[in-house]
Amino acid sequence: MKLAKSLGKVVVAEGVESKETAIILKDLQCDYIQGNWFIEPKPIDRLIPYIHQHMFEVEEQNEAVNH
């Protein structure tokens, strides 16, 4: 991560599956995380309805990492 940051790159961590991992990555100044902890993969025709239905849950997960 330090190498990427020293080169001015944006760091994305893939495969994040727990709150603990998300917190560690935040502490290491990772720019973005993705993985099944946030949302499991979905086909596009189910993704938009899912986001509308569950968008507040994702916001709560983000708040849990930031506090």
N, C-alpha and C positions, 0 to 999 in steps of 0.2 A: 504494500500500500504506500509506503514511504517513497519508493521509487516512482510510482505512477504520479503521486502528488508532486514530487520534485520536478517532474517533466510537464506539469500543468495539465495532467489528464484527469478526467472524471472517472471515479471508481464505482463500479457496479458489482455487488456481491450477489451471486445466484445460488439458489438452493437453500435459502434460509427457511428453517423449519421450526424454529422456536423463538420465544420472546427473549430468552437468555442470549442466543446468538445474535439477534437483532440489536440488543443493548451493547454487546461487545463490539459489534461492527460500528455502531454509532460512536462509541467511545474512541474507536480507532479512526474516526472521521471519514468513514465510508460515505460516499455521496448518495448512493441509492442501493436499496436491497429489494430482492424479489424472491419469491419462493412460495411453497405451499402453506407457510404459516399465515400469509395474507389471504391467499385464494388459490385453490387448486385449478389446474388448467380446465378450460371449458371451451366447447365449440362456440364460434362467434354468434350463432343464432340464440344461444342461451346466455351469452355473456352480458349483453345490455340489460335484459330483464333482471339478471342476478345483481348487477351493479345498482340498479334502481331500488331493488328490494333490500340490499345489504350494505349500502354505502356508509351508513352510520357505524356499523360494526368495524369497518376498516378504519374509519376515523378514530374510533376508540382504541384500536390496536396501535395506531400511530401515537396517540396520546400516552398510552402505557409505556411506550419506548422512550418518549421524550420527557417523562417525569421520573 
